[in-house]
Amino acid sequence: MASSGEEMSSGSPGRASSDTEPPGPEPAATCAAQLDGAEDFEVLEEDEDDLSELPPLEDVGRARGPLREDAQSSEQGPGEAAEDPQEWLDVLGSGLLKKKTLVPGQGVESRPRKGQEVTVRLRATLEDGNVVEENPSLTFTLGDCDVLQALDLCVQLMEMGETALIMSDAKYCYGAQGRSPDIPPNAALTLEVELLEARDAPDLELLSGREKIGLANRKRERGNFYYQQADYVLAINSYDIALKVISSSSKVDFTPDEEAELLDVKVKCLNNLAASQLKLDHYEAALKSCNLVLEHQPGNIKALFRKGKVLAQQGEYREAIPILKAALKLEPSNKTIHAELSKLVKKHADQKTVETEMYRKMLGNPSASSAPVKCKDKLTWSIPWKWLFGATAIALGGVALSVVIAARN
C-alpha cells in the first residue's frame, strides 16, 4: 500500500515546520523513506514477520535539527562561568537537566508563559564540542513540546533578553534513537539559548485555511517525531493539539479544497493517535480514534486494521474477524493482514471449543463416555415393563372369561 511519505523538515531541534505540500528532493528524503518502511500496524512484532507491506504511520518524517557549530566559541566565553557548579540550576532535581545564566535578563516578571509563542537563538553542541544545530531565530509554542524537552522546559525559566547555557541528558534531547547522521544514540547536548521575544499565540478563529492546515501539520509531524522516539505519551499530546487546532471554530471562510485538506490531516492525526494508544494498551481510546476515522472514511484500511487489532486484544474475536476481512478485501495482497486474520481465526476456534466444554459442564450434560451405560440402563428397564404389560393383558382376559362363564351359568 502506498504511503504519502510526507516529510518533516525543520531548521530547529525537533521542530516540525514543513510546508503542507509534499517537499521536493531534499537530503532528508532518504531518512523519510527509511521511516516509511519502519512503521506499521504494530501487531506482529512478536512474530518477526515481514511488515514491508503494512501501511505506515501517516506521513512519518523525522525532525531535522539545525546545523551545528562549535559551542565552545560562544560569545560570553563559556570558560568564565560554566566552570562554577554553584551557579548551575538543577531544573528537575535529578542532575539530568541543568541551566546556567550567562547574560541576565529583564527580570522574573518578563518570563514567558505557557501557550505563548517564543523566539530564541539556539546553538547546540555534543560533548566533544561538535556543533549539531544552530538557529538564529527559532519560534515555537511554549509548553506544546514543539521542540526538544530540554529547550521547552528551560525556556520557561528564562527572562527576556537572557542568555543561558543548558546541559541536558539524552533523555530530554534525542534519546536512545539519536538523529542520523550527526547525533549518535544516547548523546547528551549542551544548548546555548538566548530568549529574543515572547508574544501571545495567534487566535485560532482568525487563522486562514492555509495557516490552520500548516499549524495542524506541524503539530502532527511533531507527534510523528515522538512516535519514532518511542515516546508515545508526548506523541499523543502532539496529535491531540493538532486535532484541537483542526476542530476549533473559525470566523474565516475556507475553500472546499482547504476543507478537504483539513479533513485529510484530521484522519492522519486520528490514525496516528490510535497507533500511539495501542502502544500504551489504551484500547478503549484507540477504538474511539479508529471509529472516528471510519465515520469519515469507512474504507480506511489502517483504521479497519487497528480496530480489528483492538477488538482482538479485548478477546472480541467474533467482531474482529469480519473487520479484518473487510481490510483484506481492500488490500488482498497484504501479508500482515493475512497473518493477523489467520491468528484470529485460530484463536476464535479455540475460544469456541473452550466455551462449548464450559457450557456442557454448566448444563450437566453427560459426557460421551457415559452414553453406552445410558443405553444399557434403558434396555434393562424396558424388559420388565413389557413383561408387566403382557401379564396385565392376560389377567384382564382371564377375568373377562370368568365373567362370561358365570353369566352363562
Contacts in CASP RR format, 6 or more apart in sequence:
PFRMAT RR
TARGET T0000
AUTHOR 0000-0000-0000
METHOD contacts of the structure
MODEL  1
MASSGEEMSSGSPGRASSDTEPPGPEPAATCAAQLDGAEDFEVLEEDEDD
LSELPPLEDVGRARGPLREDAQSSEQGPGEAAEDPQEWLDVLGSGLLKKK
TLVPGQGVESRPRKGQEVTVRLRATLEDGNVVEENPSLTFTLGDCDVLQA
LDLCVQLMEMGETALIMSDAKYCYGAQGRSPDIPPNAALTLEVELLEARD
APDLELLSGREKIGLANRKRERGNFYYQQADYVLAINSYDIALKVISSSS
KVDFTPDEEAELLDVKVKCLNNLAASQLKLDHYEAALKSCNLVLEHQPGN
IKALFRKGKVLAQQGEYREAIPILKAALKLEPSNKTIHAELSKLVKKHAD
QKTVETEMYRKMLGNPSASSAPVKCKDKLTWSIPWKWLFGATAIALGGVA
LSVVIAARN
1 53 0 8 1.000
1 54 0 8 1.000
1 55 0 8 1.000
1 301 0 8 1.000
1 331 0 8 1.000
1 334 0 8 1.000
3 36 0 8 1.000
3 55 0 8 1.000
3 56 0 8 1.000
3 59 0 8 1.000
4 22 0 8 1.000
4 58 0 8 1.000
4 59 0 8 1.000
5 22 0 8 1.000
5 32 0 8 1.000
5 33 0 8 1.000
5 36 0 8 1.000
5 56 0 8 1.000
5 59 0 8 1.000
5 60 0 8 1.000
5 61 0 8 1.000
6 18 0 8 1.000
6 22 0 8 1.000
6 23 0 8 1.000
6 59 0 8 1.000
6 61 0 8 1.000
6 221 0 8 1.000
7 18 0 8 1.000
7 22 0 8 1.000
7 23 0 8 1.000
7 26 0 8 1.000
7 28 0 8 1.000
7 29 0 8 1.000
7 31 0 8 1.000
7 32 0 8 1.000
7 59 0 8 1.000
7 61 0 8 1.000
8 16 0 8 1.000
8 18 0 8 1.000
8 28 0 8 1.000
8 32 0 8 1.000
8 61 0 8 1.000
8 62 0 8 1.000
8 63 0 8 1.000
8 64 0 8 1.000
8 221 0 8 1.000
8 222 0 8 1.000
8 224 0 8 1.000
8 225 0 8 1.000
9 17 0 8 1.000
9 18 0 8 1.000
9 23 0 8 1.000
9 26 0 8 1.000
9 28 0 8 1.000
9 64 0 8 1.000
10 16 0 8 1.000
10 17 0 8 1.000
10 18 0 8 1.000
10 63 0 8 1.000
10 64 0 8 1.000
10 65 0 8 1.000
11 17 0 8 1.000
11 64 0 8 1.000
11 65 0 8 1.000
11 66 0 8 1.000
11 133 0 8 1.000
11 135 0 8 1.000
11 138 0 8 1.000
12 65 0 8 1.000
12 66 0 8 1.000
12 122 0 8 1.000
12 133 0 8 1.000
12 135 0 8 1.000
12 138 0 8 1.000
12 140 0 8 1.000
12 147 0 8 1.000
13 63 0 8 1.000
13 65 0 8 1.000
13 66 0 8 1.000
13 122 0 8 1.000
13 124 0 8 1.000
13 133 0 8 1.000
13 147 0 8 1.000
13 148 0 8 1.000
13 151 0 8 1.000
13 173 0 8 1.000
14 63 0 8 1.000
14 64 0 8 1.000
14 65 0 8 1.000
14 146 0 8 1.000
14 147 0 8 1.000
14 148 0 8 1.000
14 222 0 8 1.000
14 225 0 8 1.000
15 63 0 8 1.000
15 65 0 8 1.000
15 138 0 8 1.000
15 140 0 8 1.000
15 146 0 8 1.000
15 147 0 8 1.000
15 218 0 8 1.000
15 222 0 8 1.000
16 63 0 8 1.000
16 146 0 8 1.000
16 217 0 8 1.000
16 218 0 8 1.000
16 219 0 8 1.000
16 220 0 8 1.000
16 221 0 8 1.000
16 222 0 8 1.000
16 223 0 8 1.000
16 224 0 8 1.000
16 225 0 8 1.000
17 218 0 8 1.000
18 217 0 8 1.000
18 218 0 8 1.000
18 221 0 8 1.000
19 214 0 8 1.000
20 210 0 8 1.000
20 213 0 8 1.000
20 214 0 8 1.000
20 217 0 8 1.000
20 261 0 8 1.000
20 265 0 8 1.000
23 29 0 8 1.000
28 61 0 8 1.000
28 62 0 8 1.000
28 64 0 8 1.000
31 61 0 8 1.000
31 62 0 8 1.000
31 64 0 8 1.000
31 180 0 8 1.000
32 60 0 8 1.000
32 61 0 8 1.000
32 62 0 8 1.000
35 56 0 8 1.000
35 60 0 8 1.000
35 61 0 8 1.000
35 62 0 8 1.000
35 228 0 8 1.000
36 56 0 8 1.000
36 60 0 8 1.000
37 51 0 8 1.000
37 52 0 8 1.000
37 56 0 8 1.000
38 56 0 8 1.000
38 60 0 8 1.000
38 228 0 8 1.000
39 56 0 8 1.000
39 57 0 8 1.000
39 60 0 8 1.000
39 227 0 8 1.000
39 228 0 8 1.000
39 275 0 8 1.000
40 51 0 8 1.000
40 54 0 8 1.000
40 55 0 8 1.000
40 56 0 8 1.000
40 336 0 8 1.000
41 51 0 8 1.000
41 54 0 8 1.000
41 55 0 8 1.000
41 275 0 8 1.000
41 302 0 8 1.000
41 305 0 8 1.000
41 306 0 8 1.000
41 309 0 8 1.000
41 336 0 8 1.000
41 340 0 8 1.000
42 275 0 8 1.000
42 278 0 8 1.000
42 279 0 8 1.000
42 309 0 8 1.000
43 305 0 8 1.000
43 309 0 8 1.000
43 336 0 8 1.000
43 340 0 8 1.000
44 51 0 8 1.000
44 336 0 8 1.000
44 339 0 8 1.000
44 340 0 8 1.000
45 51 0 8 1.000
47 339 0 8 1.000
49 335 0 8 1.000
49 336 0 8 1.000
49 339 0 8 1.000
50 335 0 8 1.000
50 336 0 8 1.000
51 336 0 8 1.000
53 333 0 8 1.000
53 334 0 8 1.000
53 335 0 8 1.000
53 336 0 8 1.000
54 334 0 8 1.000
54 336 0 8 1.000
55 301 0 8 1.000
55 302 0 8 1.000
55 305 0 8 1.000
57 224 0 8 1.000
57 227 0 8 1.000
57 271 0 8 1.000
57 272 0 8 1.000
57 275 0 8 1.000
58 220 0 8 1.000
58 224 0 8 1.000
58 267 0 8 1.000
58 268 0 8 1.000
58 269 0 8 1.000
58 271 0 8 1.000
58 272 0 8 1.000
58 302 0 8 1.000
59 220 0 8 1.000
59 221 0 8 1.000
59 224 0 8 1.000
59 268 0 8 1.000
60 224 0 8 1.000
60 227 0 8 1.000
60 228 0 8 1.000
61 221 0 8 1.000
61 224 0 8 1.000
61 225 0 8 1.000
61 228 0 8 1.000
62 179 0 8 1.000
62 224 0 8 1.000
62 225 0 8 1.000
62 228 0 8 1.000
63 179 0 8 1.000
63 221 0 8 1.000
63 222 0 8 1.000
63 225 0 8 1.000
64 179 0 8 1.000
65 132 0 8 1.000
65 133 0 8 1.000
65 179 0 8 1.000
66 122 0 8 1.000
66 124 0 8 1.000
66 132 0 8 1.000
66 133 0 8 1.000
66 134 0 8 1.000
66 135 0 8 1.000
66 138 0 8 1.000
67 131 0 8 1.000
67 132 0 8 1.000
67 133 0 8 1.000
67 134 0 8 1.000
68 124 0 8 1.000
68 125 0 8 1.000
68 126 0 8 1.000
68 130 0 8 1.000
68 131 0 8 1.000
68 132 0 8 1.000
68 133 0 8 1.000
68 134 0 8 1.000
68 182 0 8 1.000
69 123 0 8 1.000
69 125 0 8 1.000
69 131 0 8 1.000
69 134 0 8 1.000
70 125 0 8 1.000
70 129 0 8 1.000
70 130 0 8 1.000
70 131 0 8 1.000
71 78 0 8 1.000
71 123 0 8 1.000
71 124 0 8 1.000
71 125 0 8 1.000
71 129 0 8 1.000
71 131 0 8 1.000
71 190 0 8 1.000
71 192 0 8 1.000
72 78 0 8 1.000
72 125 0 8 1.000
72 129 0 8 1.000
74 102 0 8 1.000
74 123 0 8 1.000
74 165 0 8 1.000
74 192 0 8 1.000
76 102 0 8 1.000
76 103 0 8 1.000
76 163 0 8 1.000
78 102 0 8 1.000
78 165 0 8 1.000
81 87 0 8 1.000
81 100 0 8 1.000
81 102 0 8 1.000
81 165 0 8 1.000
82 100 0 8 1.000
82 165 0 8 1.000
87 100 0 8 1.000
87 101 0 8 1.000
88 98 0 8 1.000
88 99 0 8 1.000
88 100 0 8 1.000
88 167 0 8 1.000
89 98 0 8 1.000
89 99 0 8 1.000
89 100 0 8 1.000
89 157 0 8 1.000
90 97 0 8 1.000
90 98 0 8 1.000
91 97 0 8 1.000
91 98 0 8 1.000
91 99 0 8 1.000
91 153 0 8 1.000
91 154 0 8 1.000
91 157 0 8 1.000
92 153 0 8 1.000
95 169 0 8 1.000
96 168 0 8 1.000
96 169 0 8 1.000
96 171 0 8 1.000
96 172 0 8 1.000
97 150 0 8 1.000
97 153 0 8 1.000
97 154 0 8 1.000
97 166 0 8 1.000
97 167 0 8 1.000
97 168 0 8 1.000
97 169 0 8 1.000
97 172 0 8 1.000
98 166 0 8 1.000
98 167 0 8 1.000
98 168 0 8 1.000
99 154 0 8 1.000
99 157 0 8 1.000
99 164 0 8 1.000
99 165 0 8 1.000
99 166 0 8 1.000
99 167 0 8 1.000
100 164 0 8 1.000
100 165 0 8 1.000
100 166 0 8 1.000
100 167 0 8 1.000
101 162 0 8 1.000
101 163 0 8 1.000
101 164 0 8 1.000
102 163 0 8 1.000
102 164 0 8 1.000
102 165 0 8 1.000
102 192 0 8 1.000
103 161 0 8 1.000
103 162 0 8 1.000
103 163 0 8 1.000
103 194 0 8 1.000
104 159 0 8 1.000
104 162 0 8 1.000
105 158 0 8 1.000
105 159 0 8 1.000
105 160 0 8 1.000
105 161 0 8 1.000
105 162 0 8 1.000
105 195 0 8 1.000
106 159 0 8 1.000
106 160 0 8 1.000
106 161 0 8 1.000
106 162 0 8 1.000
107 159 0 8 1.000
107 160 0 8 1.000
108 159 0 8 1.000
110 159 0 8 1.000
110 160 0 8 1.000
110 161 0 8 1.000
111 156 0 8 1.000
111 157 0 8 1.000
111 158 0 8 1.000
111 159 0 8 1.000
111 160 0 8 1.000
112 118 0 8 1.000
112 142 0 8 1.000
112 155 0 8 1.000
112 156 0 8 1.000
112 158 0 8 1.000
112 160 0 8 1.000
112 195 0 8 1.000
112 198 0 8 1.000
113 142 0 8 1.000
113 198 0 8 1.000
114 142 0 8 1.000
114 143 0 8 1.000
114 156 0 8 1.000
115 141 0 8 1.000
115 142 0 8 1.000
115 143 0 8 1.000
115 144 0 8 1.000
115 201 0 8 1.000
116 141 0 8 1.000
116 142 0 8 1.000
116 198 0 8 1.000
116 199 0 8 1.000
116 200 0 8 1.000
116 201 0 8 1.000
117 139 0 8 1.000
117 140 0 8 1.000
117 141 0 8 1.000
117 142 0 8 1.000
117 198 0 8 1.000
117 199 0 8 1.000
117 200 0 8 1.000
117 201 0 8 1.000
117 202 0 8 1.000
118 139 0 8 1.000
118 140 0 8 1.000
118 141 0 8 1.000
118 142 0 8 1.000
118 155 0 8 1.000
118 195 0 8 1.000
118 197 0 8 1.000
118 198 0 8 1.000
119 137 0 8 1.000
119 138 0 8 1.000
119 139 0 8 1.000
119 196 0 8 1.000
119 197 0 8 1.000
119 198 0 8 1.000
120 138 0 8 1.000
120 151 0 8 1.000
120 155 0 8 1.000
120 193 0 8 1.000
120 194 0 8 1.000
120 195 0 8 1.000
120 196 0 8 1.000
121 135 0 8 1.000
121 136 0 8 1.000
121 137 0 8 1.000
121 138 0 8 1.000
121 193 0 8 1.000
121 194 0 8 1.000
121 196 0 8 1.000
122 133 0 8 1.000
122 134 0 8 1.000
122 135 0 8 1.000
122 138 0 8 1.000
122 151 0 8 1.000
122 191 0 8 1.000
122 192 0 8 1.000
122 193 0 8 1.000
123 131 0 8 1.000
123 133 0 8 1.000
123 134 0 8 1.000
123 191 0 8 1.000
123 192 0 8 1.000
123 193 0 8 1.000
124 131 0 8 1.000
124 132 0 8 1.000
124 133 0 8 1.000
124 134 0 8 1.000
124 189 0 8 1.000
124 190 0 8 1.000
124 191 0 8 1.000
124 192 0 8 1.000
125 131 0 8 1.000
125 132 0 8 1.000
125 189 0 8 1.000
125 190 0 8 1.000
125 192 0 8 1.000
126 132 0 8 1.000
126 183 0 8 1.000
126 187 0 8 1.000
126 188 0 8 1.000
126 189 0 8 1.000
126 190 0 8 1.000
127 187 0 8 1.000
127 188 0 8 1.000
127 190 0 8 1.000
129 190 0 8 1.000
130 182 0 8 1.000
132 179 0 8 1.000
132 182 0 8 1.000
132 183 0 8 1.000
132 189 0 8 1.000
137 196 0 8 1.000
138 147 0 8 1.000
140 146 0 8 1.000
140 147 0 8 1.000
140 152 0 8 1.000
141 201 0 8 1.000
142 152 0 8 1.000
142 155 0 8 1.000
142 156 0 8 1.000
142 198 0 8 1.000
143 152 0 8 1.000
143 156 0 8 1.000
144 152 0 8 1.000
144 219 0 8 1.000
144 222 0 8 1.000
144 237 0 8 1.000
144 238 0 8 1.000
144 241 0 8 1.000
145 152 0 8 1.000
145 222 0 8 1.000
145 226 0 8 1.000
145 234 0 8 1.000
145 237 0 8 1.000
145 238 0 8 1.000
146 152 0 8 1.000
146 218 0 8 1.000
146 219 0 8 1.000
146 222 0 8 1.000
148 168 0 8 1.000
148 172 0 8 1.000
148 173 0 8 1.000
148 174 0 8 1.000
148 189 0 8 1.000
148 191 0 8 1.000
149 172 0 8 1.000
149 173 0 8 1.000
149 234 0 8 1.000
150 166 0 8 1.000
150 168 0 8 1.000
150 172 0 8 1.000
150 173 0 8 1.000
150 189 0 8 1.000
150 191 0 8 1.000
151 166 0 8 1.000
151 191 0 8 1.000
151 193 0 8 1.000
153 172 0 8 1.000
154 164 0 8 1.000
154 166 0 8 1.000
154 191 0 8 1.000
154 193 0 8 1.000
155 193 0 8 1.000
155 195 0 8 1.000
158 164 0 8 1.000
158 193 0 8 1.000
158 195 0 8 1.000
159 195 0 8 1.000
160 195 0 8 1.000
160 197 0 8 1.000
160 198 0 8 1.000
161 194 0 8 1.000
161 195 0 8 1.000
161 196 0 8 1.000
162 194 0 8 1.000
162 195 0 8 1.000
163 192 0 8 1.000
163 193 0 8 1.000
163 194 0 8 1.000
164 192 0 8 1.000
164 193 0 8 1.000
164 194 0 8 1.000
165 190 0 8 1.000
165 191 0 8 1.000
165 192 0 8 1.000
165 193 0 8 1.000
166 190 0 8 1.000
166 191 0 8 1.000
166 192 0 8 1.000
166 193 0 8 1.000
167 188 0 8 1.000
167 190 0 8 1.000
167 191 0 8 1.000
168 188 0 8 1.000
168 189 0 8 1.000
168 190 0 8 1.000
168 191 0 8 1.000
169 188 0 8 1.000
170 176 0 8 1.000
170 178 0 8 1.000
170 185 0 8 1.000
170 186 0 8 1.000
170 187 0 8 1.000
170 188 0 8 1.000
170 189 0 8 1.000
173 183 0 8 1.000
173 187 0 8 1.000
173 188 0 8 1.000
173 189 0 8 1.000
174 183 0 8 1.000
174 187 0 8 1.000
174 189 0 8 1.000
174 229 0 8 1.000
175 185 0 8 1.000
175 186 0 8 1.000
175 187 0 8 1.000
175 229 0 8 1.000
176 185 0 8 1.000
176 186 0 8 1.000
176 230 0 8 1.000
177 185 0 8 1.000
177 228 0 8 1.000
177 229 0 8 1.000
177 230 0 8 1.000
178 184 0 8 1.000
178 185 0 8 1.000
178 186 0 8 1.000
178 187 0 8 1.000
183 189 0 8 1.000
202 211 0 8 1.000
204 212 0 8 1.000
204 245 0 8 1.000
204 248 0 8 1.000
204 249 0 8 1.000
204 250 0 8 1.000
205 248 0 8 1.000
205 249 0 8 1.000
205 250 0 8 1.000
205 251 0 8 1.000
205 252 0 8 1.000
206 251 0 8 1.000
206 252 0 8 1.000
207 215 0 8 1.000
207 250 0 8 1.000
207 252 0 8 1.000
208 252 0 8 1.000
209 250 0 8 1.000
209 252 0 8 1.000
209 254 0 8 1.000
209 255 0 8 1.000
209 258 0 8 1.000
209 262 0 8 1.000
210 258 0 8 1.000
212 245 0 8 1.000
212 246 0 8 1.000
212 248 0 8 1.000
212 250 0 8 1.000
212 254 0 8 1.000
212 262 0 8 1.000
213 258 0 8 1.000
213 261 0 8 1.000
213 262 0 8 1.000
213 265 0 8 1.000
215 245 0 8 1.000
216 242 0 8 1.000
216 243 0 8 1.000
216 245 0 8 1.000
216 246 0 8 1.000
216 262 0 8 1.000
216 265 0 8 1.000
216 266 0 8 1.000
216 269 0 8 1.000
217 242 0 8 1.000
217 265 0 8 1.000
219 238 0 8 1.000
219 239 0 8 1.000
219 241 0 8 1.000
219 242 0 8 1.000
219 245 0 8 1.000
220 238 0 8 1.000
220 239 0 8 1.000
220 242 0 8 1.000
220 265 0 8 1.000
220 268 0 8 1.000
220 269 0 8 1.000
220 272 0 8 1.000
222 238 0 8 1.000
223 234 0 8 1.000
223 235 0 8 1.000
223 237 0 8 1.000
223 238 0 8 1.000
223 239 0 8 1.000
223 242 0 8 1.000
223 272 0 8 1.000
224 235 0 8 1.000
224 272 0 8 1.000
226 232 0 8 1.000
226 234 0 8 1.000
226 235 0 8 1.000
226 237 0 8 1.000
226 238 0 8 1.000
227 235 0 8 1.000
227 272 0 8 1.000
227 275 0 8 1.000
227 276 0 8 1.000
232 276 0 8 1.000
232 277 0 8 1.000
232 279 0 8 1.000
232 280 0 8 1.000
233 280 0 8 1.000
235 272 0 8 1.000
235 276 0 8 1.000
236 273 0 8 1.000
236 276 0 8 1.000
236 277 0 8 1.000
236 280 0 8 1.000
239 269 0 8 1.000
239 270 0 8 1.000
239 272 0 8 1.000
239 273 0 8 1.000
239 276 0 8 1.000
240 273 0 8 1.000
242 265 0 8 1.000
242 269 0 8 1.000
243 266 0 8 1.000
243 269 0 8 1.000
243 270 0 8 1.000
243 273 0 8 1.000
246 262 0 8 1.000
246 265 0 8 1.000
246 266 0 8 1.000
246 269 0 8 1.000
247 266 0 8 1.000
254 262 0 8 1.000
263 296 0 8 1.000
266 296 0 8 1.000
267 293 0 8 1.000
267 296 0 8 1.000
267 297 0 8 1.000
267 300 0 8 1.000
270 289 0 8 1.000
270 290 0 8 1.000
270 292 0 8 1.000
270 293 0 8 1.000
270 303 0 8 1.000
271 289 0 8 1.000
271 293 0 8 1.000
271 300 0 8 1.000
271 302 0 8 1.000
271 303 0 8 1.000
271 306 0 8 1.000
273 289 0 8 1.000
274 286 0 8 1.000
274 289 0 8 1.000
274 290 0 8 1.000
274 293 0 8 1.000
274 303 0 8 1.000
274 306 0 8 1.000
274 310 0 8 1.000
275 306 0 8 1.000
277 283 0 8 1.000
277 285 0 8 1.000
277 286 0 8 1.000
277 289 0 8 1.000
278 286 0 8 1.000
278 306 0 8 1.000
278 309 0 8 1.000
278 310 0 8 1.000
281 313 0 8 1.000
283 310 0 8 1.000
283 313 0 8 1.000
283 314 0 8 1.000
286 306 0 8 1.000
286 310 0 8 1.000
287 307 0 8 1.000
287 310 0 8 1.000
287 311 0 8 1.000
290 303 0 8 1.000
290 304 0 8 1.000
290 306 0 8 1.000
290 307 0 8 1.000
290 310 0 8 1.000
291 307 0 8 1.000
293 300 0 8 1.000
293 302 0 8 1.000
293 303 0 8 1.000
294 300 0 8 1.000
294 303 0 8 1.000
294 304 0 8 1.000
294 307 0 8 1.000
297 303 0 8 1.000
299 326 0 8 1.000
299 330 0 8 1.000
301 327 0 8 1.000
301 330 0 8 1.000
301 331 0 8 1.000
304 323 0 8 1.000
304 324 0 8 1.000
304 326 0 8 1.000
304 327 0 8 1.000
304 330 0 8 1.000
305 324 0 8 1.000
305 327 0 8 1.000
305 337 0 8 1.000
305 340 0 8 1.000
307 320 0 8 1.000
307 323 0 8 1.000
308 319 0 8 1.000
308 320 0 8 1.000
308 323 0 8 1.000
308 324 0 8 1.000
308 327 0 8 1.000
309 320 0 8 1.000
309 340 0 8 1.000
311 317 0 8 1.000
311 319 0 8 1.000
311 320 0 8 1.000
311 323 0 8 1.000
312 320 0 8 1.000
312 340 0 8 1.000
312 344 0 8 1.000
312 347 0 8 1.000
315 351 0 8 1.000
317 344 0 8 1.000
317 347 0 8 1.000
317 348 0 8 1.000
317 351 0 8 1.000
318 348 0 8 1.000
320 344 0 8 1.000
321 341 0 8 1.000
321 344 0 8 1.000
321 345 0 8 1.000
321 348 0 8 1.000
324 337 0 8 1.000
324 340 0 8 1.000
324 341 0 8 1.000
324 344 0 8 1.000
325 341 0 8 1.000
327 334 0 8 1.000
327 337 0 8 1.000
328 334 0 8 1.000
328 337 0 8 1.000
328 338 0 8 1.000
328 341 0 8 1.000
331 337 0 8 1.000
360 367 0 8 1.000
366 374 0 8 1.000
END
